[in-house]
Amino acid sequence: MKALVWHGTGDIRCDSAPDPKIEDARDAIIKVTSCAICGSDLHLFDHFIPGMESGDIMGHETMGEVVEVGAGSRAALKIGQRVIIPFTIICGQCEQCKRGNFSVCETTNRKKKLADVAFGHSGAGLFGYTHLTGGYSGGQAEYLRVPFADATHIKVPEGIEDEKLLFLSDIFPTGWQAAVQCDIQPTDTVAIWGCGPVGQMAICSAILMGAKRVFAIDRVPERLAMAKAGGAETIDFAEVNVVEALNEATKGKGPEKCTDAVGLEAHATSSIDAIYDRAKQAMMLESDRAHVLREMIYVCRPAGVLSVPGVYGGLIDKVPFGALMNKGLTIRTGQTHVNRWSDDLLRRIEEGQIDPSFVITHTVGLDQGPEMYKTFRDKQDGCIKVVLKPGEMAA
């Protein structure tokens, strides 16, 4: 089969790879009909997160058709079914899964000892996302082996195109969970940093949940235009000071709820802390750039909530924890518990409340994936979200 394969920093190729096979009774094999490049894939592309090995297959936003089922998954899956594959691999049976905390499943990270060292305790196994999360092959490929497939899937109805459903694998529930973590009230002002795909989903979710005002912060014109079209008030951080702008808009009180949909590669124009982060990161004295976290802590209204769906991988410096504590802020983080939200979000798509495909700007064959990684990272050609179609490769 063909797959997008990581060979080193900035080096992803469309290679031939072995076809996946059933390795355990709970496995299934799917033929991938659609997959996507996620913003968190860019952290791997530029190797900001450790644990990748040359030859690893990328991707964790995937859907397709079941073509083979292990004996232990036959009660849950049938050949020919359309399924979405959440990026989190879940057993459905451990204590955390039973509580709905699927992204910290206690069973599925087959390289748990590595994650225990890095994070204190391991989370779930993830598709295509380093050996810290199990070293599983990803779904930017023609076929994908799905471990624990009887639990790790979302069945979808016929008659709805892939594009409306694909993002149930990650970015739609991620944006939704980000908003849920904010505990949005009708009187709330919500500020969302980052208008990439997750940020766009967080904006839509906050509006669906009834936020009074939603501010979207970015510097890319196409992203800001999309956020504005979705109902947000926009702030271009290249033009104004974000903290000052939000304080002015809220009469000096600050937003009640703040969301970091950026993560470890936060950009800023000329702020001292951003220059500091760049320097420390270059000297490997800090792994993640915390500019957005600092802004949120300073501007959030006392007793407010910080929600962090953006991915962080290691160590950050100069975080104003004193402000966080003295303002009484609550911070909620985590990889997404996809299956906790999937039934509700699928219903909303079916009812027409939301069509997540609005974020798609580019649809190409899998063989064009390597160049699209660069286009997406460099925000060229108005690129906001890339969908890959393995069945439509030119080569």
Secondary structure, DSSP 4 states (H G I P E B T S, - for coil): -EEEEEEETTEEEEEE-PPP---STT-EEEEEEEEEE-HHHHHHHTT-SS---TTEEP--EEEEEEEEE-GGGTTT--TT-EEEE-SEE--S-SHHHHTT-GGG-SSS-TTHHHHHHHHSS---EEBTS-GGGT-B--SSBSEEEETTTTTS-EE--TTS-HHHHGGGGTHHHHHHHHHHHHT--TT-EEEEE--SHHHHHHHHHHHHTT-SEEEEEES-HHHHHHHHHTT-EEEETTTS-HHHHHHHHTTTS--SEEEE-S-TB---SS-HHHHHHHHHHHTTS-SSB-HHHHHHHHHSPTT-EEEE-S---S------HHHHHHTT-EEEE-S--HHHHHHHHHHHHHTTS--GGGG--EEEEGGGHHHHHHHHHTT-TT-S-EEEEGGG---
